[in-house]
Amino acid sequence: MNRMLFPALILAGPAMAHSDTQVHAHGSDYAALAVGLALIAVIAITVILKLPK
């Protein structure tokens, strides 16, 4: 379940961060999303490289 939940939360974050009637995202929201995705990518690459060959 976590495999489906976390990507959904990450991708929905910028739009859902605002509870206005109009759902929108600001540039800073997308910057935070980009930083989060980059961090996840670095962690994933590190884990993959540490796997036994």
C-alpha positions in Angstrom: 0.0 0.0 0.0 2.9 2.4 0.8 4.2 2.0 -2.7 1.0 3.5 -4.1 0.4 6.0 -1.3 3.7 7.9 -1.2 3.9 8.8 -4.9 0.3 10.0 -4.8 1.0 12.2 -1.8 4.2 13.6 -3.4 2.5 14.4 -6.7 -0.7 15.8 -5.2 1.2 17.9 -2.6 1.4 21.2 -4.5 -2.2 21.3 -5.6 -3.6 20.0 -2.3 -1.5 22.4 -0.1 -4.1 25.0 -0.8 -7.7 24.5 0.5 -9.2 27.3 -1.5 -12.1 26.7 -3.8 -9.7 27.1 -6.7 -7.0 24.5 -6.6 -3.7 25.9 -7.8 0.0 25.6 -7.1 2.6 28.3 -6.8 6.1 28.3 -8.1 7.5 27.7 -4.6 5.3 24.6 -4.4 6.8 23.2 -7.6 10.3 24.0 -6.3 9.6 22.0 -3.2 8.2 19.2 -5.3 11.3 19.2 -7.4 13.6 19.1 -4.4 11.6 16.3 -2.9 11.7 14.3 -6.1 15.5 14.9 -6.5 16.1 13.7 -2.9 14.1 10.6 -3.5 16.1 9.9 -6.7 19.4 10.3 -4.9 18.2 7.9 -2.1 17.0 5.4 -4.7 20.3 5.6 -6.7 22.3 5.2 -3.4 20.3 2.1 -2.4 20.6 0.6 -5.9 24.4 1.1 -6.0 24.8 -0.5 -2.5 23.0 -3.7 -3.6 25.3 -6.7 -4.1 26.3 -7.3 -7.7 
